[in-house]
């Protein structure tokens, strides 16, 4: 039964979790947004893929933000209850750790399931989709990447294009084109230009209208000048093969069917994300305990240190698995087991289990 006290504790933790997670996500996405805009400016990504990349990146970030957000929210919420002497009053009414974990479980269990789904299925899919968007962008680079008043270069074709204006229909006006050919240098000046698809899916035509073409070898007087009403230049699209997926972008089912050390390490990492969410929530309750009026943020430094140690151990364990330093059967279980043991010991000390054991031993 969801008691009044349970609802109160649940609301405090849930509100803190939502606020912490949203703030951290906003900070990371703002930084990622700047990077994506930089790639767009360098013609590495199409403009219409910006928000798709940001959304997929946000899904990846959530696999880490959900555990740390929950961990910090528990410490913030319970820290406030300790500071305002509400928690000591609850303890005086025989509300122990079980009374805190019970309402916490209503938030914790759905989040563990959600972060497990994100880690196992969504994050690899997002990585694969980001890679696909990048490949498609490099293949489909066209006149949409040309900005008015700016020189745009294509390293694969050895061409430089400049246009004074780009219309909404994709037609560029007052065009300057320079490219290297087998016979030397070719410079084209035209009133308009547009891109036309061909029957070959790997080839397009850059069609220029009302212009003049100069061909020759720089440093010599041998140049040929031609005027044209329409001039088509074939453009070969880059043939980009699908890269072999890294373990972190592979589906979980493919990781299970592989015996390689790298795939085993990635599988243990994905399993460890929801498991660490559960262990961090258990650990946050005893870590948040403080003296009345001690300060709401007094224990956060310790909590952040614990989180950093935990995930650094997981990262080190993953690297050792990839290098076959740690056997596959041991995986990252030693990290999770050690942190869970630390949480149990801390809970035992705070609830006086050690004193009862010592007093029993003294009587015997």
N, C-alpha and C positions, 0 to 999 in steps of 0.2 A: 504494500500500500504506500502511495506517495504522500508522506506526511508534510505538514506545513514546514517543518525544519528542513526536510529533504528538498522541498521546492525552493526554499531560501538559498541553501548551499548550491543547488543546481543552477539557479539563476545567476548567482554571483560568479560562478566559474564559467558558465556559458557566455555571459556577456563579456567577461575578460578575454576568453578565448577568441571570440569573434573580433574584438577590437585589436588584440595583439596580432592575430593572423592577417587581418586586412591591412594594418599598418606595415607589417613586414613585407607583404605581397606588393603593396604600392611602391615601397622603396626599391625592391628588386626589379619590378616591371618598369619603373622610371629609368633605371640604369640600363635595362635591356632595350627600352625604347630608343634611347640615345644611340646605342650600338646599331640597332636595325636601321635607323635613319642614316647613320654613317655608311652602312652597306648599300642603301638605296642611292645615296649620293655618289658612291663609287660604281654604280651600275651593276652591283652584285646581286641585287634583288629587285623585282618589279615593285612599283609603288603600290599596286593593289594587294600585295601580299603582306603588307606591314602588320595589319591587325590580326591576320591569320597566324603569323609567326609569333606575335605577342601572346595570343591566346594559347597556342601550343606550349610556349615557354612557361606560361603561368601554370599550366597543368603539371609540368615537370617540377616547378618550384614547390608546389603544394605537397609533394611527397616528403619534403624536409620541413616545410613550414608548419604542417599539421602537428608533427611531434613536438617541435620546439614551442609552437604556439600554445599547445595544451599544457606543456610542462610549465611554461612561464605564467600562464593564466591561473593554474592551480596555486602557484606560489604567491601570486599577487592577491588573489581572492582570499586565500586562507591567511596570508600575511596581514591583510586589513582586518580580518576577524580577530586575530591575535592582538593587533595594535589597539583596537577599540574594546578589548576585554570581552568580546562576544564569545570567543572560543573557550576561554576559561569558564565562562558561565555555562556553556554547553557541556563542558567536561564535568562541572559540578552536578549536572543533571544526568550523569552517567552516559554521555555521548562520547564513545571512544572512537578508535580508528574505523571500526565497522560502520559506525554512524556517519562517517565522512565518505568512505568508499562506496556506500550504497547509493547515494544520489549521484556521486561521481560516475558510477558505472553506467547510468542512463545516457551520459554524454560520451564516455570513454569507449564503450563497446561499438556504437555506430561509427565512431571515428576510426577505430582500429580496422573495422571492415572496409571503410571507405579508403583509408590510406593503403590497405592491402591491395585493393582493386586498382588504385592509382599506380602503385609500385609494380604490380604484376602485369597489368594490361595497358593502362593509359599512357604511362611515361614512355615505354618502348615504342608504342604507336606514335606518340608525339615526336619522338626523335626521328623515326623513319619518315614521318610526314614533313618535318622540317628539311631533312636531307632531300626529299623528293621535290619540294618547292624550290630549293636552291638549284638542283639540277635542271628543273624545268625553266627556271629563270635564265640560266646560262644558255639554254638551248633556244628559248623563245625571245632572246634579246632582239629588239627591233627598234623602229623609229620612236616607240613610246619612251625609250630611254634618252632621247635627245631633248635637251632643254634649250629654249631660245637664248641666244647670246652666249653660248658656251660650247667649247670644242669637246667633242666626244670621240674617244679613240677606241678602236677594236683591235686588241693585240693579236688575236688569232687571224684576222684578215689583213692586218697591216694598214688599216685605213683610219682617216681622221675626217669627221663630218662636223660641219658648222651650219646653223640655220638661224636666221633672224627671228623667225616666228614659226610656231606650230599650231595649226588650227585644231578645232575640236574633232574634226573628221580624221585627224592623223596625217594631214598633208603638211609638209614643211615648205617654207617659203624662203627665197633668197639663200640658196644652198651653195655651200662650198664643200667639195669633196677632194681629198688627196689620198692616194694609195700607191703602194709600191707594186710594180709588175715585173715580169721577166725582162722587159725591154727598158726598164728605167722607172721614171716617175710619171704618174698620171694625175692631172689636176682638172677638175670639172667644176664649172660655175653654171648654175641654172636658176631659173625663176621659181620652179616648184619641183618637189620630189615626193614620191609615195612608194610604199612597199606592196608588192603583189605576190600572192602565193602562186606556186607552179604545181604541175601534176606530180612532181617529185616532192614527197613530204620533207626531204632533207635539203631542199633548195628553194630559195626565194629570189625575187628580182627587185632591185632598187631602180625604179623607173624615174628618170629626170626629164623635165619638159623645158623647152625654150632656153637652151644654154650653149655653152662652148666648152670644148675639151682640148686640153694641151697635153701632148705626149712627147717625151724625150728624156735625155740623159742630163742631169744637172752638171753644170760646168762646161757644157758644149753648146754650140749654136744649132744643133740638129734637133729641132722641135717641130712637131706637126700640130697644126691647129685646125679644128673642125667645129663647125656650127651645126646644131641639130635642133629638130623640133621635138623629138622624143628619143631617149637613149636609155636602154635597159642594161643594167649591170648585174650579172648573176651573183648571188650570195649563198655560199655553202654553209648550212647550219652545222654547228659542231656536233660531232657524233660522240655523245657522252654515254658510256656504258654504266649500267647500274653497279655501284660499288658493292663490294662484299660487306655485309652488315657487321658492325662491331658487336661484341657480346651485349653491351648495354642497350642496343637497339633491336636485339633479337626477341622473338616471342618467347614467353616462358615455356611453352610446350617444346620449342626447339632447344632451349637450354636443358630441359630434362632429358632429352634424347642424346645429348652430347656428353662425352667424357673428358673433354679438354679442360685444362686447369682454369683457363680464363672464363669459360662458361660456368664452371662450378662456382667460381668466386662471385660472379654476377648473380647466380641463383641464390647463394647464401646472403648476398647483400639485399636482394629484393625481399627475401623472407624476413630479414632482420629489421626492415623499416617498420612494419606493423608491430613486430615483437618489441622493438625499442620504444614505440609509442606507449605500449602497455606498461613496460618496465619503468619508463620515465614518469608516468602518472603515479605508479605505486611509490616511486622514490620521492616525488614532489611533496607528498603529504608530510613525511617526517622532516624533510628539509625546510619546509615553510614554518616550522614551529619556532616561535620567538617569544620574548618576554613582552608583556603588555607595554604599549607606548614606546617600544623599541624603534619603530619606524617601519613603514610599509615595504621599503626597498632594501632593507638591511641584509636580507638573505639572498637577494637576486644575484649578487656577485658570486656567491658560493654555488648557486644553482647554475649559472652560466658556465662556471668552471667545470662543474660535473658534466654538463651537456657536451662541452668541448672535449673533455677527456673521453667520454663515451664514444662520440662519433669519430674522434681521432683513432681510438683503438679499433673501431670497426673498419676505418679506412686502411689502417696498417694491417689488420687481419686479412682484408681483401687482397692487398698487395702480396702478402705472404702466401695466400692461397694461389694466386696467379704464378708465383715463383716456385711453387711446390715446397715451400719451407714448412707449411702447416699441412697435415694430411686432410684430405677432403672430408673424411668422416667427422673430424673435429670442427671444421668450418669456422664459423664465428660464434659457435655455441659457448665457447669459453668466455667471450666478452659479455654476452647476455647473462650467462650464469653468474659471473663475478659481480655484475651490477645488481642483479636480483638478490644475491646473497648480501651485498652491502645494504640494500634497502631493508631486508629482513632483520639484519643486525641492528640497524639504526632504529627501526620500529621497536625491536625488543628492548633496547636501552631506554628509549623514551617511555616505554610502558612498564619499566621496572622488572623486566623478566630476569635480568642478571642478579638483581637483589634477592628475588625469590629463590633463584637457584643457589646463591651463596648462603642464604639463611637455611635452606633445606640441608645443604652440605654441612653447615655448622652444627645443626641438631643431630645429624647422624654421627 
